[in-house]
């Protein structure tokens, strides 16, 4: 698996710090993502106060087509898809026979096809696994990761920017809800910079989040259009809240800043949003992820791995489970700032007994 962002030349021109995401493939190739443009604090502040633009080459897309696609997928995936209407989004798992998670999926149904959006490292095994169960169904499964690229907007002004640049596509029946109606679980097709975009809402960082899928060949144009419309170059680079007259232009109101993985990662952890291959992965069972009820239906028919899921659900609790923990701050007297935990330090209960490691 090789995945190179079509926007990589722009990141290098901006001297962004890059780092590999996940393990290399068989040839030693890795997926490079932007870590930061050198001003992590300002990128985080923009996410919380304005808007950031993320490049997501680490995400992959599988395209499922054919008239039987939803019926087939409903028998395979953990979420209920019966009666699903076009332009709806479902979060779901694809499990193996042992009930472990082969991929964590955002399923986006469109009039012409269904997109399965996931971590790029899970694409090949998902395509191979699903394809092996097709017998008589009129269904085709295609790895579209190299043809479709992913961007995202996060922040309070993200939807305002999207409204300003998005244009209706040809044929209302193929475009879905209007942009103003984008809410969790809803998708729409629009045009930006002449490219057809599939957009859906997911507030994974605790602010408005818009996930965008587009042809890879036009991703750089879309990226530049968003920056052109939303970024104000006159903004003081080292002051997220500059002293100036009230914003009058669109760019001044939006305050867009291209950002990297680190700023988003801080915000999504604060929001309690786990990520596949980081917080849980291929060895995890659904009950261990902390997002069981968001991904799994307990009232639908059979699917691969269901017996394991149902058995663990009947027991009432798994042996381990991903949870978020918030610690009380301890102030460093020398600096007046909260002390940071030291890597490797043992956790202890209130009486002082150390918490055993897994």
Secondary structure as the mmCIF struct_conf table of DSSP 4:
data_model
#
loop_
_struct_conf.conf_type_id
_struct_conf.id
_struct_conf.beg_label_comp_id
_struct_conf.beg_label_asym_id
_struct_conf.beg_label_seq_id
_struct_conf.end_label_comp_id
_struct_conf.end_label_asym_id
_struct_conf.end_label_seq_id
TURN_TY1_P TURN_TY1_P1 UNK A 6 UNK A 7
HELX_RH_AL_P HELX_RH_AL_P1 UNK A 8 UNK A 13
TURN_TY1_P TURN_TY1_P2 UNK A 14 UNK A 15
STRN STRN1 UNK A 17 UNK A 21
BEND BEND1 UNK A 22 UNK A 22
TURN_TY1_P TURN_TY1_P3 UNK A 26 UNK A 27
BEND BEND2 UNK A 28 UNK A 28
STRN STRN2 UNK A 31 UNK A 36
BEND BEND3 UNK A 37 UNK A 38
HELX_RH_AL_P HELX_RH_AL_P2 UNK A 40 UNK A 49
BEND BEND4 UNK A 50 UNK A 50
STRN STRN3 UNK A 51 UNK A 55
TURN_TY1_P TURN_TY1_P4 UNK A 57 UNK A 58
STRN STRN4 UNK A 59 UNK A 65
BEND BEND5 UNK A 66 UNK A 66
TURN_TY1_P TURN_TY1_P5 UNK A 67 UNK A 68
HELX_RH_AL_P HELX_RH_AL_P3 UNK A 69 UNK A 76
BEND BEND6 UNK A 77 UNK A 79
TURN_TY1_P TURN_TY1_P6 UNK A 82 UNK A 83
HELX_LH_PP_P HELX_LH_PP_P1 UNK A 84 UNK A 85
TURN_TY1_P TURN_TY1_P7 UNK A 86 UNK A 87
STRN STRN5 UNK A 88 UNK A 95
TURN_TY1_P TURN_TY1_P8 UNK A 97 UNK A 98
BEND BEND7 UNK A 99 UNK A 99
STRN STRN6 UNK A 100 UNK A 100
STRN STRN7 UNK A 101 UNK A 109
BEND BEND8 UNK A 111 UNK A 112
STRN STRN8 UNK A 114 UNK A 119
HELX_RH_3T_P HELX_RH_3T_P1 UNK A 120 UNK A 122
HELX_RH_AL_P HELX_RH_AL_P4 UNK A 123 UNK A 131
TURN_TY1_P TURN_TY1_P9 UNK A 132 UNK A 133
BEND BEND9 UNK A 135 UNK A 136
STRN STRN9 UNK A 140 UNK A 143
TURN_TY1_P TURN_TY1_P10 UNK A 145 UNK A 147
STRN STRN10 UNK A 148 UNK A 154
BEND BEND10 UNK A 155 UNK A 155
TURN_TY1_P TURN_TY1_P11 UNK A 156 UNK A 157
HELX_RH_AL_P HELX_RH_AL_P5 UNK A 158 UNK A 165
STRN STRN11 UNK A 167 UNK A 168
HELX_LH_PP_P HELX_LH_PP_P2 UNK A 169 UNK A 169
BEND BEND11 UNK A 170 UNK A 171
HELX_RH_3T_P HELX_RH_3T_P2 UNK A 172 UNK A 174
TURN_TY1_P TURN_TY1_P12 UNK A 175 UNK A 175
STRN STRN12 UNK A 176 UNK A 176
BEND BEND12 UNK A 177 UNK A 177
HELX_RH_3T_P HELX_RH_3T_P3 UNK A 179 UNK A 181
STRN STRN13 UNK A 184 UNK A 184
TURN_TY1_P TURN_TY1_P13 UNK A 185 UNK A 185
STRN STRN14 UNK A 186 UNK A 186
STRN STRN15 UNK A 187 UNK A 192
TURN_TY1_P TURN_TY1_P14 UNK A 193 UNK A 194
STRN STRN16 UNK A 195 UNK A 201
TURN_TY1_P TURN_TY1_P15 UNK A 204 UNK A 205
BEND BEND13 UNK A 206 UNK A 207
STRN STRN17 UNK A 209 UNK A 215
HELX_RH_3T_P HELX_RH_3T_P4 UNK A 216 UNK A 218
HELX_RH_AL_P HELX_RH_AL_P6 UNK A 219 UNK A 230
TURN_TY1_P TURN_TY1_P16 UNK A 233 UNK A 234
BEND BEND14 UNK A 235 UNK A 235
TURN_TY1_P TURN_TY1_P17 UNK A 237 UNK A 238
TURN_TY1_P TURN_TY1_P18 UNK A 240 UNK A 241
BEND BEND15 UNK A 245 UNK A 245
HELX_LH_PP_P HELX_LH_PP_P3 UNK A 246 UNK A 247
BEND BEND16 UNK A 249 UNK A 249
HELX_RH_AL_P HELX_RH_AL_P7 UNK A 250 UNK A 254
STRN STRN18 UNK A 256 UNK A 258
HELX_RH_AL_P HELX_RH_AL_P8 UNK A 261 UNK A 270
TURN_TY1_P TURN_TY1_P19 UNK A 271 UNK A 272
STRN STRN19 UNK A 276 UNK A 276
TURN_TY1_P TURN_TY1_P20 UNK A 277 UNK A 279
STRN STRN20 UNK A 280 UNK A 280
TURN_TY1_P TURN_TY1_P21 UNK A 282 UNK A 283
STRN STRN21 UNK A 285 UNK A 285
HELX_RH_3T_P HELX_RH_3T_P5 UNK A 286 UNK A 288
BEND BEND17 UNK A 289 UNK A 290
HELX_RH_AL_P HELX_RH_AL_P9 UNK A 292 UNK A 295
BEND BEND18 UNK A 298 UNK A 300
TURN_TY1_P TURN_TY1_P22 UNK A 304 UNK A 305
HELX_RH_AL_P HELX_RH_AL_P10 UNK A 306 UNK A 315
BEND BEND19 UNK A 316 UNK A 317
BEND BEND20 UNK A 319 UNK A 319
HELX_LH_PP_P HELX_LH_PP_P4 UNK A 327 UNK A 329
STRN STRN22 UNK A 331 UNK A 331
TURN_TY1_P TURN_TY1_P23 UNK A 333 UNK A 335
BEND BEND21 UNK A 336 UNK A 337
STRN STRN23 UNK A 338 UNK A 338
HELX_LH_PP_P HELX_LH_PP_P5 UNK A 339 UNK A 342
TURN_TY1_P TURN_TY1_P24 UNK A 343 UNK A 344
HELX_LH_PP_P HELX_LH_PP_P6 UNK A 345 UNK A 347
STRN STRN24 UNK A 348 UNK A 348
TURN_TY1_P TURN_TY1_P25 UNK A 350 UNK A 351
BEND BEND22 UNK A 352 UNK A 352
HELX_LH_PP_P HELX_LH_PP_P7 UNK A 353 UNK A 353
STRN STRN25 UNK A 354 UNK A 354
HELX_LH_PP_P HELX_LH_PP_P8 UNK A 355 UNK A 357
#
